[in-house]
Amino acid sequence: MRPSRSTKITTVTERHRLGHAGWLRAAVLGANDGILSTSSLLLGVAATNTTHGNVMVAGVAGLVAGAMSMAAGEYVSVKSQADAEAAELARESAELKADDVGEHNELTAIYVARGLAPALARQVAEQLMAHDALGAHARDELGISETLRARPIQASLASAASFALGAALPLVVAAPAPNTALIPLVAGASLPFLALLGALAARAGGAGVLIGAARVTFWGALAMALTAGIGKVVGTMV
């Protein structure tokens, strides 16, 4: 007599980068913007040969305005996506109430297209819809899952906080620096920060670290050089 074998289902929780894609993108964009825009603003104003106080006022104003702008822009963008998802879910819910059989057939056809045999596809559709009909259609028909749902408040706060943190870095360097050394010190400190941020973002996304750091550093250096050059030109004209 064979010993009976018990069937045990083990739940394995895997961690994927996509689950953090929304807030990570907002945080990385905010920090990069904070460092780059504030350091460029400081260099541009400093190049006009104005006072150290005016440079710091411009930098602080840039930090506040930039953080609010990032928060508002990210909220509006992600809220529009969330509203579109809510509208699609509401329409799908109405369709489930109006035509349950048709929605079963629709979900079955989706699974057949993915490679399941028709009989198995219908069985899967019936079981999933019995468990959570709207969730099954949201995930497999609309491509909306709880992990990747749009979260406007989270994205907005992440953008504002990361921008302010990034913008504070060149300000901390500029605060004690004398006017004669402000431009090289801010540029020299901001570029490594940008390179580090680019490397971290690339690593978090599974891309090449060196490539990520190099491209962020290149565009950052270009933006600072152009802003400082324009500040120098304008300073001679005023």
ABEGO torsion letter per residue (X at the ends): XBBBBBBBBBBBBBBBAAAAAAAAAAAAAAAAAAAAAAAAAAAAAAAAGBBAAAAAAAAAAAAAAAAAAAAAAAAAAAAAAAAAAAAAAAAAAAAAAABAAAAAAAAAAAAAAAGBBAAAAAAAAAAAAAABAAAAAAAAAAGBBAAABBBAAAAAAAAAAAAAAAAAAAAAAAAABBAAAAAAAAAAAAAAAAAAAAAAAAAAAGBBAAAAAAAAAAAAAAAAAAAAAAAAAAAAAX
